[in-house]
Amino acid sequence: QVRLVQSGEDLVQAEGGSLRLSCAVSGIGIRVNAMNWYRQAVGKQRELVASITAAGNTNYANFMKGRFTISRGDGEKLFYLQMNSLKSEDTAVYYCHTLFFESDYWGQGTQVTISS
């Protein structure tokens, strides 16, 4: 059974600051499947933030502009989203995600609030 669990409680940070989100994966290795981070702001659709393929190639949404980095831990269980130079418009619920055998698996979500 595939399961994604995000660490930490709701996070608050000032504009310009940094945060790191973590996602623990069980039931599938993070190096055999693409892993993703999405976010959803109030009143908006969920949008893809960043992806890392099984081969380790990364892709980012245009609005990232080099501020966010997706990475994997040394083992098979953890992947991360490092967020720098945070802006108030980055305020959203962030979800880790993977698609496996045509089924979507989501983390429970982490509220990230950036104060101006």
N, C-alpha and C positions, 0 to 999 in steps of 0.2 A: 504494500500500500504506500503510495506516494504521499508525503506530508511535508509541508513547508511551514516553519515556525519562525516568526520574526522576533528578534530580541528587543528588550527595552520597552518602556512605557511611552506615553506620548512625550514628544520632544519639543522644547521651546528654545529658540536661539535668536540672537539679535542679527539684524542685517549685516552682511559682511562676514559673518562667522561661518563655522564649519560643523558638520555633523557626519557621522558614519552610521549607516543602517546595516544590519546583519540579517542573514536568512539561513537557518539551519534546515538542511534537506535530508529526508530519510526516504528509503524505498527506491531511490535511483541515485546514481553517481552524478555529481555535477560536471564531470568531464565526459559524460556520454550523451548529454542532452543540453540544448541551449537553455540558458537561464535569463530571466528578464526582471526588470523593475518597471512598474507602472505607477502612475499617481492619478488621483482624482481630487480636484478642488470642488468646493461647494458650487453647485449649479452648473458644473461642467462635466463633459464626458471623461471617462478614464482614458489616459493617454500613455503611450509607451515612452519611457524615459531612457532606458539603456538596455542593451542585450549583450550577452557573451555566448558565443557558439561553443560547441563541444571542442572545437579546435583551438579555442581561445581568442578568436577574433571578436572585436568589440564594435558596436554600433551605438550611436547616440542620436537623440532627437536634436533638431537644429537649435532649439532654444537653450541647449546645454552650453554651447559656445565654450567648451573646454573647462567648464566649472565642475562637472561631475565625472567620476571615474567608477566603472564597474570592474570588480576583480573577484578572483576566487582564492580561497584559502589553500594551504598546502595539501590538505587531505581531500576527501570526497564529500565533505558535509556542509561547508560554509561558503557563501559568497556575499559580497558586500556592495554597497553604494556609498562612495565617499563624495560628499557634497561640500563644495567650497564657495566662497563669495556669495553666500546665500542672499536672496532677495525676498521681499515680502510676497511677490507673486509665486514663490516656490511653496507657499503654504498650501498643504494638501494632505490627503491620506496616501501614504506610499505602500505599495503592495509588491511583494516578490511573487514570481510566477514562473511556471514551466508548462509546456505542452508536451504530453507524453501519450503516444498512441491515441491521438485525436481527443484527448481529455485535458481540460484545463485544471491546473492545480494552483491554488492561491494561498499566500500567507494571510494572516489575520488582519493585516493592515497596521500601520503606525501613523498616528497623527503628527505631522510636523508643522509647527507654527513659527513663522519668522516675523519678529516684531520690528517695526520701523521706528 
